[in-house]
Structures are given as C-alpha cells and as structure tokens.
Amino acid sequence: MFRRINNITTVFIMFVVLLLKTGWSQDSLSFTVKEAQKYALENNYDVRNARLNIDVADKQRWEVTASGFPQVTISAQYQNLIDIPTQLIPGEFFGEPAGSTIPVKFGKPHNATYGISVSQLIFSGSYFVGLQASSIYLQFSEQNHRVTELQVQESVAQTCYLILVAEENRAILNTSLENLRKTHAEVSAMNQEGFTEDTDVKQLAIAVSSMENNISSLDLQIDNAYKLLKMQLGIDFDKKVKLKENLSELIGRTDVNDLLQHPFEKEENTSYKLLLTNQRLADLTLKNEMTGFLPTISAFGRMERNAQRDEFNFFNSDLDWFPTTVVGLQFSWPIFSGGQKIFKIQKAKIELKQAELQLKQAGQGLQLQYDKAQADLSTAYKKFKNSTKSRQLSEEIYETNLFKFKEGMLSSLDLIQSYNQYLQSQSEYMASESELLSAQNTLDKLLENY
C-alpha cells in the first residue's frame, strides 16, 4: 500500500517538474547573434512599423490609380416646402395697371429627386505624374524598410557583443575573485602563525572587496544590456533571454582579410538607393507643379427623375416622375493664378537641387565611412593580437609573483601591483575584443553583409 502511494507521489512530482520545465522553456529564449538578428527582423518595433509603411504606400498607390477610374454617384433628395417660393409677375400681363405686380407661387410643397451620375477623367497631367510618384514612393518605402532592417541588425549585433564581452569579463573576474579569496585565506592562516604581516592580509582584503564591487557593477551593466536587447528584439522585459555563443567562436569566424579586400560599390548600398529615389520624387514634384499649366478634361453624364406633389405619395406608381438626362465634357484650363504656380515651380526646382546635393554628399560620405571602417578594422585586429599576448604575459607574471609571495620572496605591495597589471591587461583584452567586433559590425552594415 505504501509502495503504491510512493509510486503515485513520484509520478506526481515528475509531472509537476515537467510542467515547470515547460513553463520555463516558454518564458526563456536563447539566441546566437545571427538568430537574434533574424528574430529582430520579424519582431522589432521599428521594422514592423517600416513594414506597415510599405502597406500604406501600396494602398496610396491604388488610391491614386483609382482616382482615374469612372466615378459613379447615386443620389436622392426630398424637400418639403413649408413656404412655397413666391415670384412677382408684372400686373399688365393680367390686365392690371402698368407698374403693378402680382405675387405668384410656383411649385408643389413636396418635391423629390433621384438619379445617377457618372464622370470619367480623360486627361490630367497631375494624374499621370501622380501615378509615377505613387509607384516610386512605394519603392522608397521598401528601401526605407531595408535601411531600417540594417540599422536594427547592426544595433542587435552591437548589443549582443556588449553582453558577451561583459559576461566573459564577469567570468574572469569571478575566477580571479575566487583565487583572491583563497590567497587571502592562506595568508590569513600564515599571519596567525606569524609568517606574514598584518599589512599583507589587509592589502588582500582590500583587493577582494574591490573585486566584489566590480562584479556587482558588472552584473548591473549586464542586466541593463539584456533589457536593451529585449527592447530591440520586441520581447517583454519579464521574459528570460540568453545568448548561447561566446566571443571565441565569434572572433574565430571573423575573416578580417576577406572583409578588408571586399569591394565597395556605393550604388549597391541601400542608403544611397534611398536618396536616389528621393531625388526622383523631387523631380516628379517639379513635373507635377509644371503640369499645373495644362488643361484638365473629363466627361460626365447624369440621369435624374423628379416629382412634385401636393401630398407625400412618391411611392404611388400611378403618378409620373419626370426624367432629365445630361451628357457632356468639362474642360478646365487655369490661365492665371497670381503667380502662385510659378513660385511653386521655383520652389520645386530648389528642392530638386537640394536632393541632388544630398545624393552627391551621401556618395562621398559612404565612401569615407567605408575607408574609415576598413582602417578601424585593421587597427582593431592588430590591437587584439597585441592585447592577447600582453594578457598572456601579465598572467604569467602574476602567477610567478604569487608563488614568490607565498614563499616570502615578494611583498604584498608588489603582488597587488602585478595583480593590478594583470587586471589591466584583461581589461585591455576585453576592450580589444569589443573594438574588433564593433569594427566588423560597422563594415558588415556598409557592405550589407548580414
């Protein structure tokens, strides 16, 4: 009996644990840098908004197109003339003295009209230019969406690198703290036996306290960096996010020589294409203002039926409705508008010139950014190589000095000095890793190499 109860209890506990694990996995997400970038392309707020802008531009294109289709309107009107309009007729028409007038009321108190009207645009310069502009604006929105994607990919990668560098630094500091505490305990024991001085114990205690403060500060930085990453990914702050790569893997996949030899064509850069499209829109704006001097021609037709009654009996099919049918052409040609159109054209010409200058400036700026990014990557790679060697040497020096200190051949001050030198080399190494990945990230964005 007890064995059966124990079995049931075991199964129940395993079931609860399974539920907890399932719940945890649903609230926890882990990414590589590439996976985080891919996730951001679907869920980042800026990317989603840019995607919606494409939909808006597409609907706007159809809105402009539809304005050239036939326009059909059905209308109906009812009027109850409480006071029928009165007109004055010369009295001599009815044999009255000359100069006299007779008030006469025309019409019925109940009036109704219904009909259908159709209009079709035949020619409008603004319409044809608008069709071109709406298509190009759709292209502009698509390119802006791509620029936003690149910006988000760059930001996500940069935040991931920041987190990975900080986490690796924390791991190193935790190991150093453990070693420091161990050394402090050993020196304290030796001090109690009279083999070391009180100053040595205090120096190491200060170092332990300083290291604990550094780790606490680093924990806070990592927590804030993860919050930034969650916002970039479009993830709620209450969800767990973890990066499943390390810096060694990322740097090991970095082919610096290939990046430095990669050709750069500014015409293939989406930011440059965006400004080129903006120039085309400015050119169409100028054309649209110039078409303001062209005529507009449209055709129209209208069929109506109206009835006038003494009573509200419009649904009586035995009574007559009187038809009116009209077809025609409408021609509109603006001749003079006080010079307003001329000034609009002059303004559009200036804006077109501005767009051309922006495009030229952007081309030079992109080339300058590329040259600088290449130089930064080359410099960062050299720093990384040198800092790797320096870290190795400083670690060896510290290990040697630690051995000498334990043997009584070195003072605690010299030990702390070599330890600080080791920490400094670690910090420089971390900075060089961050600088190398950041330089690669900048170049990847320019080359759209994500």
FENCOR-V513212 format. One record per run of one state. SS is the DSSP state (a for helix, b for strand, c for the rest). FROM is the first residue (numbers start at 1). TO is the last residue. If there is no record, write none. Layout:
ss=SS from=FROM to=TO
ss=SS from=FROM to=TO
This chain:
ss=c from=1 to=1
ss=a from=2 to=27
ss=b from=28 to=31
ss=c from=32 to=32
ss=a from=33 to=43
ss=c from=44 to=44
ss=a from=45 to=66
ss=c from=67 to=70
ss=b from=71 to=80
ss=c from=81 to=85
ss=b from=86 to=90
ss=a from=91 to=94
ss=c from=95 to=100
ss=b from=101 to=105
ss=c from=106 to=109
ss=b from=110 to=123
ss=c from=124 to=124
ss=a from=125 to=192
ss=c from=193 to=197
ss=a from=198 to=233
ss=c from=234 to=239
ss=b from=240 to=243
ss=c from=244 to=246
ss=a from=247 to=252
ss=c from=253 to=255
ss=a from=256 to=261
ss=c from=262 to=265
ss=a from=266 to=268
ss=c from=269 to=269
ss=a from=270 to=293
ss=c from=294 to=295
ss=b from=296 to=309
ss=c from=310 to=321
ss=b from=322 to=332
ss=c from=333 to=339
ss=a from=340 to=406
ss=c from=407 to=411
ss=a from=412 to=447
ss=c from=448 to=450
